[in-house]
Amino acid sequence: MNELQIFNSEKFGRIRAVERGSEPWFCLADVCKPLDLRVSDCRKRLKPEGVDTINTLTAGGVQGMLYVNEGNLYRAIFQSKKPEAEEFTAWVTEEVLPALRKHGTYTVPARLAPEVSPNAIANLIRVTRRVMLDMGSTPQEVGAMARDVFVTWNIPVPVSLNRQIPGQMCLPGMDGAKGLTA
C-alpha cells in the first residue's frame, strides 16, 4: 500500500490511509469525524512523533492533511465518548488492520456477481482494448484495464498480465496478438 487507500464503511464513512515504511498511517480528520472529535483537540493528546502532514488529493486539490500512525489511531479512538467508538474500533481492528497486514490493502467483501459468461467478459476486454488503443492508450494501460476486469469478476489473473515486460502486453486469444509493443 504505497499509495492512498480509501476504506469505506456504511456506518463510519471513509478513512484514507497510506503506508509509511511498513506501517499504516490514517487521516486524522477521517478518524475524528465519525467519533465527533475535533481534530485540533484530538491532536493535543497524541504523541507528536506519530503525527505527520501528508499531501493528499482532495476535491479542492492537493492539501496537507494530518495523518497518524497506528498507536495514535487508537489514542484518537479512545478519546471519543460516543457509543459507536467501540464498533468503530472493532471495524478497524478486526477488518481494516488485518487486511492491511495480510494483503497490503483493504478490500470490501465481494458481493455476489451476476452470472456472466466467459465469452461476454472476453468480448468486454476485446472491445475496450480496441477503444483504448484507438484513443491512444499504451499497451500497459490496456493490460491494467484487462487485469482490473479479471479482478472485478474474480477470475484468476493470467501470469502474462502480472509479469509484463516493460512496453509489452500479451493477451492470448485477443485478435491473434501474441504481444504488442509501445
Secondary structure, 3 states (H helix, E strand, C coil): CCCCEEEEECCCEEEEEEEECCEEEEEHHHHHHHHCCCHHHHHHCCCHHHEEEEEEEECCEEEEEEEECHHHHHHHHHHCCCCHHHHHHHHHHHHHHHHHHHHCCCCCCCCCCCCCCHHHHHHHHHHHHHHHHHCCCCHHHHHHHHHHHHHHCCCCCCHHHHCCCCCEECCCCCCCCCCEEC
